[in-house]
Amino acid sequence: MAEGSDSSPLGFIGRHFEEVKEHWKSNFSFLDYYKKTLGRKEPLPKWTDADVEEFIASDPVYGPQLKAIRESRMYAIGGALLGAAHLGGVSLKYSKSPHGFVLATGFGALCGGVFGTEVAEHVKQLYKIDKQAANLRFLYWWEDKTLGNKRN
């Protein structure tokens, strides 16, 4: 029989399923970086702001990057508050509908938060750094500190 026929044990649907599975596996391959810290039987202990500040002071490369990432949260929070207040206020003034007010406030917070995040990207120049690597480096540092491992 021809090699392209559907008489294989998996058949057409089985082969298609395998191809789709491989496609999504490659799309989510970035999660492999986090398997060491997220796929644990016992979770890592909680860290405090003092622990993060200690990491920022100890790592000359990823410390300033993590600090910029943490400071950028304020832009997103400010944008969310501003967007919620504006769109919720407009809705309350013109609509007088309670459910419309709640939906408009939520949508305003969402849009404002996204806009604030984009502003932070440019103001803090976060587009120049690898945010995933900075966060992952902190997680590795925290694991080593709490469990007493020494990394070379």
C-alpha positions in Angstrom: 0.0 0.0 0.0 1.1 3.6 -0.5 2.8 5.3 2.4 0.4 8.2 2.5 -2.7 6.0 3.0 -4.7 6.1 6.2 -4.2 2.4 7.0 -1.6 3.1 9.7 -2.5 2.1 13.3 -3.2 5.7 14.3 -5.2 6.6 11.1 -5.7 10.1 9.9 -7.4 11.4 13.1 -4.7 10.0 15.3 -1.9 11.5 13.2 -3.7 14.8 13.2 -4.1 14.7 17.0 -0.4 14.0 17.4 0.5 16.9 15.1 -1.8 19.3 17.1 -0.3 18.1 20.3 3.2 18.7 19.1 2.2 22.2 17.9 0.9 23.2 21.3 3.8 21.6 23.1 6.2 23.8 21.1 4.0 26.9 21.7 4.1 26.4 25.5 7.8 25.4 25.6 8.6 28.5 27.6 6.9 26.8 30.6 9.9 24.4 30.8 11.9 27.1 32.4 9.6 27.2 35.3 9.3 23.4 35.9 12.0 23.5 38.6 10.2 26.1 40.7 6.5 25.4 39.9 6.5 21.6 39.6 7.5 21.0 43.2 5.9 18.8 45.7 6.4 21.4 48.4 6.1 25.0 47.3 8.8 27.5 48.0 8.2 29.6 51.1 6.7 33.1 50.6 9.2 36.0 50.2 8.9 39.5 51.4 9.8 42.8 50.0 13.0 42.8 52.0 14.0 39.5 50.3 13.4 41.0 46.9 15.5 44.1 47.9 18.3 41.8 49.1 18.3 40.1 45.6 18.3 43.5 43.9 21.3 44.5 45.9 23.2 41.2 45.4 22.7 40.7 41.7 24.3 43.5 39.5 22.7 42.2 36.3 19.2 41.1 37.1 18.7 43.1 40.3 18.1 46.5 38.5 16.0 44.8 35.9 13.8 43.2 38.6 13.6 46.6 40.4 12.4 48.3 37.2 9.8 45.5 36.7 8.5 46.0 40.2 8.3 49.8 39.9 6.4 49.4 36.6 3.4 47.9 38.6 2.5 51.4 39.8 1.9 52.6 36.3 -0.5 49.8 35.7 -2.3 50.4 39.0 -2.5 54.1 38.3 -3.8 53.6 34.8 -6.4 51.1 36.1 -7.6 53.5 38.7 -7.7 56.4 36.2 -9.6 54.4 33.6 -12.1 53.0 36.1 -12.8 56.4 37.5 -13.2 58.0 34.1 -15.3 55.4 32.4 -17.3 54.7 35.5 -18.0 58.4 36.1 -19.1 58.9 32.5 -21.4 55.9 32.8 -22.8 57.0 36.0 -23.5 60.5 34.7 -25.2 59.5 31.5 -26.5 56.0 32.0 -27.8 55.8 35.6 -27.8 52.0 35.2 -26.2 50.1 38.0 -25.1 47.1 35.9 -23.8 49.5 33.2 -21.8 51.4 35.8 -20.2 48.2 37.0 -19.4 47.0 33.5 -18.1 50.4 32.4 -15.9 50.7 35.6 -14.5 47.2 35.0 -13.8 47.8 31.4 -12.2 51.2 32.2 -10.0 49.5 34.8 -8.9 46.9 32.3 -8.1 49.4 29.5 -6.4 51.8 31.9 -4.3 49.0 33.3 -3.2 47.8 29.8 -2.4 51.4 28.9 -0.5 52.0 32.1 1.5 48.8 31.4 2.4 50.1 27.9 3.4 53.5 29.4 5.7 51.7 31.9 7.3 49.7 29.0 8.5 52.9 27.5 9.2 55.0 30.5 11.2 52.3 32.3 12.5 50.9 29.0 11.4 47.4 29.8 11.4 46.5 26.2 15.2 46.3 26.4 15.3 43.6 29.1 14.3 40.0 29.4 11.6 40.1 32.0 11.2 36.4 32.1 14.9 35.8 32.8 14.9 38.4 35.6 12.0 36.8 37.3 13.3 33.3 36.8 16.7 34.3 38.2 15.0 35.7 41.3 13.1 32.4 41.7 16.3 30.4 41.4 18.1 32.7 43.9 15.2 32.4 46.3 15.2 28.6 46.1 19.0 28.5 46.7 18.6 30.9 49.7 15.8 29.0 51.3 16.9 25.5 50.7 20.6 26.2 51.2 21.7 25.0 47.7 24.9 26.4 46.2 24.8 27.1 42.4 28.0 27.5 40.4 
